[in-house]
Amino acid sequence: MSFGKGSYGSRRSRKEGHDSNDEENKKERREAHLHQIDDFPENEAQEITLVELVRRPVNSYRIYWGPNYATVHESTMIRYGMTKGSFFNKHAVEEIVRDNERQVAYAQAINFLSFKARTSGEIEQKLLEKELDPEAVAETVKRLVEEKLIDDAFYAQEWTKQRIAGKKKGKVVVKQELRRKGVDPELIDEALESMGDEDELRSAEELAAKKWRTTKGESWERKRKTAAFVMRRGFSSDIVRKALDNVLSREGEDSEGLGTEFD
């Protein structure tokens, strides 16, 4: 959604591998959404002179007031009666485009959520990538939380259970994954604490037992490889040590001095 005067203009070029420049360009374009209508007359209502369907964004129309224009979704255009010959002042247009931005952000967020559950951080990042206004994005995330369509606490709990019990990942890795998803650190800690050490140890033991059985070589080499393998899955050295000790005991192997495998 955009505003402007005259032609649509050319898009800023993007250089591959320059992420910082790309983010800066996106920020500038988002900020421009609410500033390109500055030339719209302040104190006099203007007549809509043309309503034009555009290819992008989908289902959007460009509304012209002489040389000035705003691009809004079809639903916004209908809701506000933005037809040729109608009059709008600058304040009204500014409110309309902000409302349009919120509606577009909400619709895109719902579509994103339709595939699978997401965290508030993931939704926020996705919408900002669409170059939507940050204020509209923040309001959208807040609305989704209030409507219980986003629940970071529940998400963190379910993700932790699935990753530890189902995918045999350790808490170290799970914590990193949730942080990347933008989950609040306090919620992450609560989710990890909800999974007892026994649950994590059980998963680590299953991994250790499988690796031990499929690893060849001398006993000390098998211990080293098994321990390293389980640790790479995100389990702490303490959990790995206990898991491998239990596995070796069941296999009739000597686990004495196992601590040296973690030095």
MODELLER restraints for C-alpha pairs under 7 A, 6 or more apart:
rsr = mdl.restraints
at = mdl.atoms
rsr.add(forms.Gaussian(group=physical.xy_distance, feature=features.Distance(at['CA:1:A'], at['CA:71:A']), mean=5.24, stdev=0.5))
rsr.add(forms.Gaussian(group=physical.xy_distance, feature=features.Distance(at['CA:1:A'], at['CA:72:A']), mean=5.79, stdev=0.5))
rsr.add(forms.Gaussian(group=physical.xy_distance, feature=features.Distance(at['CA:1:A'], at['CA:101:A']), mean=6.87, stdev=0.5))
rsr.add(forms.Gaussian(group=physical.xy_distance, feature=features.Distance(at['CA:2:A'], at['CA:33:A']), mean=5.12, stdev=0.5))
rsr.add(forms.Gaussian(group=physical.xy_distance, feature=features.Distance(at['CA:2:A'], at['CA:70:A']), mean=5.75, stdev=0.5))
rsr.add(forms.Gaussian(group=physical.xy_distance, feature=features.Distance(at['CA:2:A'], at['CA:71:A']), mean=5.20, stdev=0.5))
rsr.add(forms.Gaussian(group=physical.xy_distance, feature=features.Distance(at['CA:3:A'], at['CA:33:A']), mean=5.88, stdev=0.5))
rsr.add(forms.Gaussian(group=physical.xy_distance, feature=features.Distance(at['CA:3:A'], at['CA:36:A']), mean=5.43, stdev=0.5))
rsr.add(forms.Gaussian(group=physical.xy_distance, feature=features.Distance(at['CA:3:A'], at['CA:37:A']), mean=5.72, stdev=0.5))
rsr.add(forms.Gaussian(group=physical.xy_distance, feature=features.Distance(at['CA:3:A'], at['CA:69:A']), mean=5.59, stdev=0.5))
rsr.add(forms.Gaussian(group=physical.xy_distance, feature=features.Distance(at['CA:3:A'], at['CA:70:A']), mean=4.13, stdev=0.5))
rsr.add(forms.Gaussian(group=physical.xy_distance, feature=features.Distance(at['CA:3:A'], at['CA:71:A']), mean=6.14, stdev=0.5))
rsr.add(forms.Gaussian(group=physical.xy_distance, feature=features.Distance(at['CA:4:A'], at['CA:36:A']), mean=5.02, stdev=0.5))
rsr.add(forms.Gaussian(group=physical.xy_distance, feature=features.Distance(at['CA:4:A'], at['CA:37:A']), mean=5.81, stdev=0.5))
rsr.add(forms.Gaussian(group=physical.xy_distance, feature=features.Distance(at['CA:4:A'], at['CA:68:A']), mean=5.82, stdev=0.5))
rsr.add(forms.Gaussian(group=physical.xy_distance, feature=features.Distance(at['CA:4:A'], at['CA:69:A']), mean=5.32, stdev=0.5))
rsr.add(forms.Gaussian(group=physical.xy_distance, feature=features.Distance(at['CA:4:A'], at['CA:70:A']), mean=6.36, stdev=0.5))
rsr.add(forms.Gaussian(group=physical.xy_distance, feature=features.Distance(at['CA:5:A'], at['CA:67:A']), mean=5.37, stdev=0.5))
rsr.add(forms.Gaussian(group=physical.xy_distance, feature=features.Distance(at['CA:5:A'], at['CA:68:A']), mean=4.39, stdev=0.5))
rsr.add(forms.Gaussian(group=physical.xy_distance, feature=features.Distance(at['CA:5:A'], at['CA:69:A']), mean=6.09, stdev=0.5))
rsr.add(forms.Gaussian(group=physical.xy_distance, feature=features.Distance(at['CA:6:A'], at['CA:67:A']), mean=5.26, stdev=0.5))
rsr.add(forms.Gaussian(group=physical.xy_distance, feature=features.Distance(at['CA:6:A'], at['CA:68:A']), mean=6.52, stdev=0.5))
rsr.add(forms.Gaussian(group=physical.xy_distance, feature=features.Distance(at['CA:14:A'], at['CA:22:A']), mean=6.21, stdev=0.5))
rsr.add(forms.Gaussian(group=physical.xy_distance, feature=features.Distance(at['CA:26:A'], at['CA:131:A']), mean=5.92, stdev=0.5))
rsr.add(forms.Gaussian(group=physical.xy_distance, feature=features.Distance(at['CA:29:A'], at['CA:131:A']), mean=6.99, stdev=0.5))
rsr.add(forms.Gaussian(group=physical.xy_distance, feature=features.Distance(at['CA:30:A'], at['CA:131:A']), mean=5.38, stdev=0.5))
rsr.add(forms.Gaussian(group=physical.xy_distance, feature=features.Distance(at['CA:30:A'], at['CA:132:A']), mean=5.92, stdev=0.5))
rsr.add(forms.Gaussian(group=physical.xy_distance, feature=features.Distance(at['CA:30:A'], at['CA:133:A']), mean=5.40, stdev=0.5))
rsr.add(forms.Gaussian(group=physical.xy_distance, feature=features.Distance(at['CA:31:A'], at['CA:133:A']), mean=6.97, stdev=0.5))
rsr.add(forms.Gaussian(group=physical.xy_distance, feature=features.Distance(at['CA:40:A'], at['CA:68:A']), mean=6.53, stdev=0.5))
rsr.add(forms.Gaussian(group=physical.xy_distance, feature=features.Distance(at['CA:40:A'], at['CA:90:A']), mean=6.10, stdev=0.5))
rsr.add(forms.Gaussian(group=physical.xy_distance, feature=features.Distance(at['CA:41:A'], at['CA:90:A']), mean=6.55, stdev=0.5))
rsr.add(forms.Gaussian(group=physical.xy_distance, feature=features.Distance(at['CA:42:A'], at['CA:90:A']), mean=5.80, stdev=0.5))
rsr.add(forms.Gaussian(group=physical.xy_distance, feature=features.Distance(at['CA:44:A'], at['CA:89:A']), mean=6.10, stdev=0.5))
rsr.add(forms.Gaussian(group=physical.xy_distance, feature=features.Distance(at['CA:45:A'], at['CA:87:A']), mean=5.71, stdev=0.5))
rsr.add(forms.Gaussian(group=physical.xy_distance, feature=features.Distance(at['CA:45:A'], at['CA:88:A']), mean=4.97, stdev=0.5))
rsr.add(forms.Gaussian(group=physical.xy_distance, feature=features.Distance(at['CA:45:A'], at['CA:89:A']), mean=4.03, stdev=0.5))
rsr.add(forms.Gaussian(group=physical.xy_distance, feature=features.Distance(at['CA:46:A'], at['CA:65:A']), mean=6.13, stdev=0.5))
rsr.add(forms.Gaussian(group=physical.xy_distance, feature=features.Distance(at['CA:46:A'], at['CA:87:A']), mean=5.18, stdev=0.5))
rsr.add(forms.Gaussian(group=physical.xy_distance, feature=features.Distance(at['CA:46:A'], at['CA:88:A']), mean=5.44, stdev=0.5))
rsr.add(forms.Gaussian(group=physical.xy_distance, feature=features.Distance(at['CA:46:A'], at['CA:89:A']), mean=6.02, stdev=0.5))
rsr.add(forms.Gaussian(group=physical.xy_distance, feature=features.Distance(at['CA:47:A'], at['CA:65:A']), mean=5.74, stdev=0.5))
rsr.add(forms.Gaussian(group=physical.xy_distance, feature=features.Distance(at['CA:47:A'], at['CA:85:A']), mean=5.60, stdev=0.5))
rsr.add(forms.Gaussian(group=physical.xy_distance, feature=features.Distance(at['CA:47:A'], at['CA:86:A']), mean=5.52, stdev=0.5))
rsr.add(forms.Gaussian(group=physical.xy_distance, feature=features.Distance(at['CA:47:A'], at['CA:87:A']), mean=4.35, stdev=0.5))
rsr.add(forms.Gaussian(group=physical.xy_distance, feature=features.Distance(at['CA:47:A'], at['CA:88:A']), mean=6.63, stdev=0.5))
rsr.add(forms.Gaussian(group=physical.xy_distance, feature=features.Distance(at['CA:48:A'], at['CA:63:A']), mean=6.86, stdev=0.5))
rsr.add(forms.Gaussian(group=physical.xy_distance, feature=features.Distance(at['CA:48:A'], at['CA:64:A']), mean=5.59, stdev=0.5))
rsr.add(forms.Gaussian(group=physical.xy_distance, feature=features.Distance(at['CA:48:A'], at['CA:65:A']), mean=4.62, stdev=0.5))
rsr.add(forms.Gaussian(group=physical.xy_distance, feature=features.Distance(at['CA:48:A'], at['CA:83:A']), mean=6.80, stdev=0.5))
rsr.add(forms.Gaussian(group=physical.xy_distance, feature=features.Distance(at['CA:48:A'], at['CA:84:A']), mean=4.95, stdev=0.5))
rsr.add(forms.Gaussian(group=physical.xy_distance, feature=features.Distance(at['CA:48:A'], at['CA:85:A']), mean=5.22, stdev=0.5))
rsr.add(forms.Gaussian(group=physical.xy_distance, feature=features.Distance(at['CA:48:A'], at['CA:86:A']), mean=5.53, stdev=0.5))
rsr.add(forms.Gaussian(group=physical.xy_distance, feature=features.Distance(at['CA:48:A'], at['CA:87:A']), mean=6.21, stdev=0.5))
rsr.add(forms.Gaussian(group=physical.xy_distance, feature=features.Distance(at['CA:49:A'], at['CA:64:A']), mean=5.63, stdev=0.5))
rsr.add(forms.Gaussian(group=physical.xy_distance, feature=features.Distance(at['CA:49:A'], at['CA:65:A']), mean=5.44, stdev=0.5))
rsr.add(forms.Gaussian(group=physical.xy_distance, feature=features.Distance(at['CA:49:A'], at['CA:66:A']), mean=5.94, stdev=0.5))
rsr.add(forms.Gaussian(group=physical.xy_distance, feature=features.Distance(at['CA:49:A'], at['CA:84:A']), mean=5.57, stdev=0.5))
rsr.add(forms.Gaussian(group=physical.xy_distance, feature=features.Distance(at['CA:49:A'], at['CA:85:A']), mean=6.35, stdev=0.5))
rsr.add(forms.Gaussian(group=physical.xy_distance, feature=features.Distance(at['CA:50:A'], at['CA:63:A']), mean=6.14, stdev=0.5))
rsr.add(forms.Gaussian(group=physical.xy_distance, feature=features.Distance(at['CA:50:A'], at['CA:64:A']), mean=5.09, stdev=0.5))
rsr.add(forms.Gaussian(group=physical.xy_distance, feature=features.Distance(at['CA:50:A'], at['CA:84:A']), mean=5.75, stdev=0.5))
rsr.add(forms.Gaussian(group=physical.xy_distance, feature=features.Distance(at['CA:51:A'], at['CA:61:A']), mean=6.59, stdev=0.5))
rsr.add(forms.Gaussian(group=physical.xy_distance, feature=features.Distance(at['CA:51:A'], at['CA:62:A']), mean=5.88, stdev=0.5))
rsr.add(forms.Gaussian(group=physical.xy_distance, feature=features.Distance(at['CA:51:A'], at['CA:63:A']), mean=4.83, stdev=0.5))
rsr.add(forms.Gaussian(group=physical.xy_distance, feature=features.Distance(at['CA:51:A'], at['CA:64:A']), mean=6.33, stdev=0.5))
rsr.add(forms.Gaussian(group=physical.xy_distance, feature=features.Distance(at['CA:51:A'], at['CA:83:A']), mean=6.81, stdev=0.5))
rsr.add(forms.Gaussian(group=physical.xy_distance, feature=features.Distance(at['CA:51:A'], at['CA:84:A']), mean=6.35, stdev=0.5))
rsr.add(forms.Gaussian(group=physical.xy_distance, feature=features.Distance(at['CA:52:A'], at['CA:61:A']), mean=5.42, stdev=0.5))
rsr.add(forms.Gaussian(group=physical.xy_distance, feature=features.Distance(at['CA:52:A'], at['CA:62:A']), mean=5.09, stdev=0.5))
rsr.add(forms.Gaussian(group=physical.xy_distance, feature=features.Distance(at['CA:52:A'], at['CA:63:A']), mean=6.53, stdev=0.5))
rsr.add(forms.Gaussian(group=physical.xy_distance, feature=features.Distance(at['CA:53:A'], at['CA:60:A']), mean=6.25, stdev=0.5))
rsr.add(forms.Gaussian(group=physical.xy_distance, feature=features.Distance(at['CA:53:A'], at['CA:61:A']), mean=4.44, stdev=0.5))
rsr.add(forms.Gaussian(group=physical.xy_distance, feature=features.Distance(at['CA:53:A'], at['CA:62:A']), mean=6.29, stdev=0.5))
rsr.add(forms.Gaussian(group=physical.xy_distance, feature=features.Distance(at['CA:54:A'], at['CA:60:A']), mean=5.92, stdev=0.5))
rsr.add(forms.Gaussian(group=physical.xy_distance, feature=features.Distance(at['CA:54:A'], at['CA:61:A']), mean=5.54, stdev=0.5))
rsr.add(forms.Gaussian(group=physical.xy_distance, feature=features.Distance(at['CA:54:A'], at['CA:62:A']), mean=6.61, stdev=0.5))
rsr.add(forms.Gaussian(group=physical.xy_distance, feature=features.Distance(at['CA:59:A'], at['CA:73:A']), mean=5.98, stdev=0.5))
rsr.add(forms.Gaussian(group=physical.xy_distance, feature=features.Distance(at['CA:59:A'], at['CA:74:A']), mean=5.66, stdev=0.5))
rsr.add(forms.Gaussian(group=physical.xy_distance, feature=features.Distance(at['CA:60:A'], at['CA:71:A']), mean=6.66, stdev=0.5))
rsr.add(forms.Gaussian(group=physical.xy_distance, feature=features.Distance(at['CA:60:A'], at['CA:72:A']), mean=5.48, stdev=0.5))
rsr.add(forms.Gaussian(group=physical.xy_distance, feature=features.Distance(at['CA:60:A'], at['CA:73:A']), mean=4.18, stdev=0.5))
rsr.add(forms.Gaussian(group=physical.xy_distance, feature=features.Distance(at['CA:60:A'], at['CA:74:A']), mean=5.17, stdev=0.5))
rsr.add(forms.Gaussian(group=physical.xy_distance, feature=features.Distance(at['CA:61:A'], at['CA:71:A']), mean=5.54, stdev=0.5))
rsr.add(forms.Gaussian(group=physical.xy_distance, feature=features.Distance(at['CA:61:A'], at['CA:72:A']), mean=5.57, stdev=0.5))
rsr.add(forms.Gaussian(group=physical.xy_distance, feature=features.Distance(at['CA:61:A'], at['CA:73:A']), mean=6.22, stdev=0.5))
rsr.add(forms.Gaussian(group=physical.xy_distance, feature=features.Distance(at['CA:61:A'], at['CA:74:A']), mean=6.27, stdev=0.5))
rsr.add(forms.Gaussian(group=physical.xy_distance, feature=features.Distance(at['CA:62:A'], at['CA:69:A']), mean=6.47, stdev=0.5))
rsr.add(forms.Gaussian(group=physical.xy_distance, feature=features.Distance(at['CA:62:A'], at['CA:70:A']), mean=5.69, stdev=0.5))
rsr.add(forms.Gaussian(group=physical.xy_distance, feature=features.Distance(at['CA:62:A'], at['CA:71:A']), mean=4.24, stdev=0.5))
rsr.add(forms.Gaussian(group=physical.xy_distance, feature=features.Distance(at['CA:62:A'], at['CA:72:A']), mean=6.50, stdev=0.5))
rsr.add(forms.Gaussian(group=physical.xy_distance, feature=features.Distance(at['CA:63:A'], at['CA:69:A']), mean=5.26, stdev=0.5))
rsr.add(forms.Gaussian(group=physical.xy_distance, feature=features.Distance(at['CA:63:A'], at['CA:70:A']), mean=5.31, stdev=0.5))
rsr.add(forms.Gaussian(group=physical.xy_distance, feature=features.Distance(at['CA:63:A'], at['CA:71:A']), mean=6.08, stdev=0.5))
rsr.add(forms.Gaussian(group=physical.xy_distance, feature=features.Distance(at['CA:64:A'], at['CA:70:A']), mean=6.78, stdev=0.5))
rsr.add(forms.Gaussian(group=physical.xy_distance, feature=features.Distance(at['CA:72:A'], at['CA:97:A']), mean=6.92, stdev=0.5))
rsr.add(forms.Gaussian(group=physical.xy_distance, feature=features.Distance(at['CA:72:A'], at['CA:100:A']), mean=6.26, stdev=0.5))
rsr.add(forms.Gaussian(group=physical.xy_distance, feature=features.Distance(at['CA:73:A'], at['CA:100:A']), mean=6.80, stdev=0.5))
rsr.add(forms.Gaussian(group=physical.xy_distance, feature=features.Distance(at['CA:76:A'], at['CA:100:A']), mean=6.01, stdev=0.5))
rsr.add(forms.Gaussian(group=physical.xy_distance, feature=features.Distance(at['CA:101:A'], at['CA:132:A']), mean=6.91, stdev=0.5))
rsr.add(forms.Gaussian(group=physical.xy_distance, feature=features.Distance(at['CA:101:A'], at['CA:133:A']), mean=6.93, stdev=0.5))
rsr.add(forms.Gaussian(group=physical.xy_distance, feature=features.Distance(at['CA:101:A'], at['CA:136:A']), mean=6.15, stdev=0.5))
rsr.add(forms.Gaussian(group=physical.xy_distance, feature=features.Distance(at['CA:102:A'], at['CA:136:A']), mean=4.93, stdev=0.5))
rsr.add(forms.Gaussian(group=physical.xy_distance, feature=features.Distance(at['CA:102:A'], at['CA:140:A']), mean=6.57, stdev=0.5))
rsr.add(forms.Gaussian(group=physical.xy_distance, feature=features.Distance(at['CA:105:A'], at['CA:127:A']), mean=6.56, stdev=0.5))
rsr.add(forms.Gaussian(group=physical.xy_distance, feature=features.Distance(at['CA:105:A'], at['CA:132:A']), mean=6.95, stdev=0.5))
rsr.add(forms.Gaussian(group=physical.xy_distance, feature=features.Distance(at['CA:105:A'], at['CA:136:A']), mean=6.86, stdev=0.5))
rsr.add(forms.Gaussian(group=physical.xy_distance, feature=features.Distance(at['CA:105:A'], at['CA:137:A']), mean=6.24, stdev=0.5))
rsr.add(forms.Gaussian(group=physical.xy_distance, feature=features.Distance(at['CA:105:A'], at['CA:140:A']), mean=6.49, stdev=0.5))
rsr.add(forms.Gaussian(group=physical.xy_distance, feature=features.Distance(at['CA:106:A'], at['CA:140:A']), mean=5.64, stdev=0.5))
rsr.add(forms.Gaussian(group=physical.xy_distance, feature=features.Distance(at['CA:109:A'], at['CA:123:A']), mean=6.40, stdev=0.5))
rsr.add(forms.Gaussian(group=physical.xy_distance, feature=features.Distance(at['CA:118:A'], at['CA:150:A']), mean=6.87, stdev=0.5))
rsr.add(forms.Gaussian(group=physical.xy_distance, feature=features.Distance(at['CA:119:A'], at['CA:150:A']), mean=6.39, stdev=0.5))
rsr.add(forms.Gaussian(group=physical.xy_distance, feature=features.Distance(at['CA:119:A'], at['CA:152:A']), mean=5.46, stdev=0.5))
rsr.add(forms.Gaussian(group=physical.xy_distance, feature=features.Distance(at['CA:119:A'], at['CA:155:A']), mean=6.94, stdev=0.5))
rsr.add(forms.Gaussian(group=physical.xy_distance, feature=features.Distance(at['CA:119:A'], at['CA:181:A']), mean=6.50, stdev=0.5))
rsr.add(forms.Gaussian(group=physical.xy_distance, feature=features.Distance(at['CA:119:A'], at['CA:183:A']), mean=6.78, stdev=0.5))
rsr.add(forms.Gaussian(group=physical.xy_distance, feature=features.Distance(at['CA:120:A'], at['CA:141:A']), mean=6.29, stdev=0.5))
rsr.add(forms.Gaussian(group=physical.xy_distance, feature=features.Distance(at['CA:120:A'], at['CA:150:A']), mean=6.38, stdev=0.5))
rsr.add(forms.Gaussian(group=physical.xy_distance, feature=features.Distance(at['CA:120:A'], at['CA:152:A']), mean=6.68, stdev=0.5))
rsr.add(forms.Gaussian(group=physical.xy_distance, feature=features.Distance(at['CA:121:A'], at['CA:181:A']), mean=5.85, stdev=0.5))
rsr.add(forms.Gaussian(group=physical.xy_distance, feature=features.Distance(at['CA:121:A'], at['CA:182:A']), mean=4.35, stdev=0.5))
rsr.add(forms.Gaussian(group=physical.xy_distance, feature=features.Distance(at['CA:121:A'], at['CA:183:A']), mean=6.58, stdev=0.5))
rsr.add(forms.Gaussian(group=physical.xy_distance, feature=features.Distance(at['CA:122:A'], at['CA:181:A']), mean=5.79, stdev=0.5))
rsr.add(forms.Gaussian(group=physical.xy_distance, feature=features.Distance(at['CA:122:A'], at['CA:182:A']), mean=6.68, stdev=0.5))
rsr.add(forms.Gaussian(group=physical.xy_distance, feature=features.Distance(at['CA:124:A'], at['CA:137:A']), mean=6.31, stdev=0.5))
rsr.add(forms.Gaussian(group=physical.xy_distance, feature=features.Distance(at['CA:124:A'], at['CA:141:A']), mean=6.76, stdev=0.5))
rsr.add(forms.Gaussian(group=physical.xy_distance, feature=features.Distance(at['CA:127:A'], at['CA:137:A']), mean=6.46, stdev=0.5))
rsr.add(forms.Gaussian(group=physical.xy_distance, feature=features.Distance(at['CA:128:A'], at['CA:134:A']), mean=6.74, stdev=0.5))
rsr.add(forms.Gaussian(group=physical.xy_distance, feature=features.Distance(at['CA:144:A'], at['CA:150:A']), mean=5.65, stdev=0.5))
rsr.add(forms.Gaussian(group=physical.xy_distance, feature=features.Distance(at['CA:145:A'], at['CA:151:A']), mean=6.34, stdev=0.5))
rsr.add(forms.Gaussian(group=physical.xy_distance, feature=features.Distance(at['CA:152:A'], at['CA:183:A']), mean=6.37, stdev=0.5))
rsr.add(forms.Gaussian(group=physical.xy_distance, feature=features.Distance(at['CA:153:A'], at['CA:187:A']), mean=5.67, stdev=0.5))
rsr.add(forms.Gaussian(group=physical.xy_distance, feature=features.Distance(at['CA:156:A'], at['CA:178:A']), mean=6.99, stdev=0.5))
rsr.add(forms.Gaussian(group=physical.xy_distance, feature=features.Distance(at['CA:156:A'], at['CA:187:A']), mean=6.93, stdev=0.5))
rsr.add(forms.Gaussian(group=physical.xy_distance, feature=features.Distance(at['CA:156:A'], at['CA:188:A']), mean=6.23, stdev=0.5))
rsr.add(forms.Gaussian(group=physical.xy_distance, feature=features.Distance(at['CA:156:A'], at['CA:191:A']), mean=5.78, stdev=0.5))
rsr.add(forms.Gaussian(group=physical.xy_distance, feature=features.Distance(at['CA:157:A'], at['CA:191:A']), mean=4.71, stdev=0.5))
rsr.add(forms.Gaussian(group=physical.xy_distance, feature=features.Distance(at['CA:160:A'], at['CA:174:A']), mean=6.42, stdev=0.5))
rsr.add(forms.Gaussian(group=physical.xy_distance, feature=features.Distance(at['CA:160:A'], at['CA:191:A']), mean=6.47, stdev=0.5))
rsr.add(forms.Gaussian(group=physical.xy_distance, feature=features.Distance(at['CA:160:A'], at['CA:192:A']), mean=6.58, stdev=0.5))
rsr.add(forms.Gaussian(group=physical.xy_distance, feature=features.Distance(at['CA:163:A'], at['CA:169:A']), mean=5.44, stdev=0.5))
rsr.add(forms.Gaussian(group=physical.xy_distance, feature=features.Distance(at['CA:163:A'], at['CA:174:A']), mean=6.90, stdev=0.5))
rsr.add(forms.Gaussian(group=physical.xy_distance, feature=features.Distance(at['CA:164:A'], at['CA:170:A']), mean=5.95, stdev=0.5))
rsr.add(forms.Gaussian(group=physical.xy_distance, feature=features.Distance(at['CA:164:A'], at['CA:200:A']), mean=6.29, stdev=0.5))
rsr.add(forms.Gaussian(group=physical.xy_distance, feature=features.Distance(at['CA:164:A'], at['CA:203:A']), mean=6.75, stdev=0.5))
rsr.add(forms.Gaussian(group=physical.xy_distance, feature=features.Distance(at['CA:165:A'], at['CA:203:A']), mean=6.19, stdev=0.5))
rsr.add(forms.Gaussian(group=physical.xy_distance, feature=features.Distance(at['CA:168:A'], at['CA:203:A']), mean=5.29, stdev=0.5))
rsr.add(forms.Gaussian(group=physical.xy_distance, feature=features.Distance(at['CA:168:A'], at['CA:204:A']), mean=6.88, stdev=0.5))
rsr.add(forms.Gaussian(group=physical.xy_distance, feature=features.Distance(at['CA:169:A'], at['CA:233:A']), mean=5.36, stdev=0.5))
rsr.add(forms.Gaussian(group=physical.xy_distance, feature=features.Distance(at['CA:169:A'], at['CA:234:A']), mean=5.84, stdev=0.5))
rsr.add(forms.Gaussian(group=physical.xy_distance, feature=features.Distance(at['CA:170:A'], at['CA:200:A']), mean=6.63, stdev=0.5))
rsr.add(forms.Gaussian(group=physical.xy_distance, feature=features.Distance(at['CA:170:A'], at['CA:233:A']), mean=5.90, stdev=0.5))
rsr.add(forms.Gaussian(group=physical.xy_distance, feature=features.Distance(at['CA:170:A'], at['CA:234:A']), mean=4.11, stdev=0.5))
rsr.add(forms.Gaussian(group=physical.xy_distance, feature=features.Distance(at['CA:170:A'], at['CA:235:A']), mean=4.08, stdev=0.5))
rsr.add(forms.Gaussian(group=physical.xy_distance, feature=features.Distance(at['CA:171:A'], at['CA:192:A']), mean=6.72, stdev=0.5))
rsr.add(forms.Gaussian(group=physical.xy_distance, feature=features.Distance(at['CA:171:A'], at['CA:234:A']), mean=6.15, stdev=0.5))
rsr.add(forms.Gaussian(group=physical.xy_distance, feature=features.Distance(at['CA:171:A'], at['CA:235:A']), mean=6.15, stdev=0.5))
rsr.add(forms.Gaussian(group=physical.xy_distance, feature=features.Distance(at['CA:172:A'], at['CA:234:A']), mean=4.79, stdev=0.5))
rsr.add(forms.Gaussian(group=physical.xy_distance, feature=features.Distance(at['CA:172:A'], at['CA:235:A']), mean=6.05, stdev=0.5))
rsr.add(forms.Gaussian(group=physical.xy_distance, feature=features.Distance(at['CA:172:A'], at['CA:236:A']), mean=6.91, stdev=0.5))
rsr.add(forms.Gaussian(group=physical.xy_distance, feature=features.Distance(at['CA:173:A'], at['CA:233:A']), mean=6.97, stdev=0.5))
rsr.add(forms.Gaussian(group=physical.xy_distance, feature=features.Distance(at['CA:173:A'], at['CA:234:A']), mean=4.54, stdev=0.5))
rsr.add(forms.Gaussian(group=physical.xy_distance, feature=features.Distance(at['CA:175:A'], at['CA:188:A']), mean=6.58, stdev=0.5))
rsr.add(forms.Gaussian(group=physical.xy_distance, feature=features.Distance(at['CA:178:A'], at['CA:188:A']), mean=6.81, stdev=0.5))
rsr.add(forms.Gaussian(group=physical.xy_distance, feature=features.Distance(at['CA:201:A'], at['CA:239:A']), mean=5.99, stdev=0.5))
rsr.add(forms.Gaussian(group=physical.xy_distance, feature=features.Distance(at['CA:201:A'], at['CA:243:A']), mean=6.12, stdev=0.5))
rsr.add(forms.Gaussian(group=physical.xy_distance, feature=features.Distance(at['CA:204:A'], at['CA:230:A']), mean=6.59, stdev=0.5))
rsr.add(forms.Gaussian(group=physical.xy_distance, feature=features.Distance(at['CA:204:A'], at['CA:240:A']), mean=6.56, stdev=0.5))
rsr.add(forms.Gaussian(group=physical.xy_distance, feature=features.Distance(at['CA:204:A'], at['CA:243:A']), mean=5.86, stdev=0.5))
rsr.add(forms.Gaussian(group=physical.xy_distance, feature=features.Distance(at['CA:205:A'], at['CA:243:A']), mean=4.62, stdev=0.5))
rsr.add(forms.Gaussian(group=physical.xy_distance, feature=features.Distance(at['CA:205:A'], at['CA:244:A']), mean=6.60, stdev=0.5))
rsr.add(forms.Gaussian(group=physical.xy_distance, feature=features.Distance(at['CA:205:A'], at['CA:247:A']), mean=6.57, stdev=0.5))
rsr.add(forms.Gaussian(group=physical.xy_distance, feature=features.Distance(at['CA:207:A'], at['CA:230:A']), mean=6.47, stdev=0.5))
rsr.add(forms.Gaussian(group=physical.xy_distance, feature=features.Distance(at['CA:208:A'], at['CA:226:A']), mean=5.96, stdev=0.5))
rsr.add(forms.Gaussian(group=physical.xy_distance, feature=features.Distance(at['CA:208:A'], at['CA:230:A']), mean=6.33, stdev=0.5))
rsr.add(forms.Gaussian(group=physical.xy_distance, feature=features.Distance(at['CA:208:A'], at['CA:243:A']), mean=6.79, stdev=0.5))
rsr.add(forms.Gaussian(group=physical.xy_distance, feature=features.Distance(at['CA:208:A'], at['CA:244:A']), mean=6.01, stdev=0.5))
rsr.add(forms.Gaussian(group=physical.xy_distance, feature=features.Distance(at['CA:208:A'], at['CA:247:A']), mean=6.95, stdev=0.5))
rsr.add(forms.Gaussian(group=physical.xy_distance, feature=features.Distance(at['CA:209:A'], at['CA:247:A']), mean=5.84, stdev=0.5))
rsr.add(forms.Gaussian(group=physical.xy_distance, feature=features.Distance(at['CA:211:A'], at['CA:226:A']), mean=5.67, stdev=0.5))
rsr.add(forms.Gaussian(group=physical.xy_distance, feature=features.Distance(at['CA:212:A'], at['CA:222:A']), mean=6.48, stdev=0.5))
rsr.add(forms.Gaussian(group=physical.xy_distance, feature=features.Distance(at['CA:212:A'], at['CA:226:A']), mean=5.83, stdev=0.5))
rsr.add(forms.Gaussian(group=physical.xy_distance, feature=features.Distance(at['CA:215:A'], at['CA:222:A']), mean=5.88, stdev=0.5))
rsr.add(forms.Gaussian(group=physical.xy_distance, feature=features.Distance(at['CA:216:A'], at['CA:222:A']), mean=6.48, stdev=0.5))
rsr.add(forms.Gaussian(group=physical.xy_distance, feature=features.Distance(at['CA:224:A'], at['CA:261:A']), mean=5.58, stdev=0.5))
rsr.add(forms.Gaussian(group=physical.xy_distance, feature=features.Distance(at['CA:227:A'], at['CA:240:A']), mean=6.36, stdev=0.5))
rsr.add(forms.Gaussian(group=physical.xy_distance, feature=features.Distance(at['CA:230:A'], at['CA:240:A']), mean=6.49, stdev=0.5))
rsr.add(forms.Gaussian(group=physical.xy_distance, feature=features.Distance(at['CA:231:A'], at['CA:237:A']), mean=6.74, stdev=0.5))
rsr.add(forms.Gaussian(group=physical.xy_distance, feature=features.Distance(at['CA:231:A'], at['CA:240:A']), mean=6.51, stdev=0.5))
rsr.add(forms.Gaussian(group=physical.xy_distance, feature=features.Distance(at['CA:237:A'], at['CA:262:A']), mean=6.71, stdev=0.5))
rsr.add(forms.Gaussian(group=physical.xy_distance, feature=features.Distance(at['CA:241:A'], at['CA:259:A']), mean=6.87, stdev=0.5))
rsr.add(forms.Gaussian(group=physical.xy_distance, feature=features.Distance(at['CA:245:A'], at['CA:255:A']), mean=5.67, stdev=0.5))
rsr.add(forms.Gaussian(group=physical.xy_distance, feature=features.Distance(at['CA:248:A'], at['CA:254:A']), mean=6.68, stdev=0.5))
rsr.add(forms.Gaussian(group=physical.xy_distance, feature=features.Distance(at['CA:248:A'], at['CA:255:A']), mean=6.03, stdev=0.5))
rsr.add(forms.Gaussian(group=physical.xy_distance, feature=features.Distance(at['CA:249:A'], at['CA:255:A']), mean=6.81, stdev=0.5))
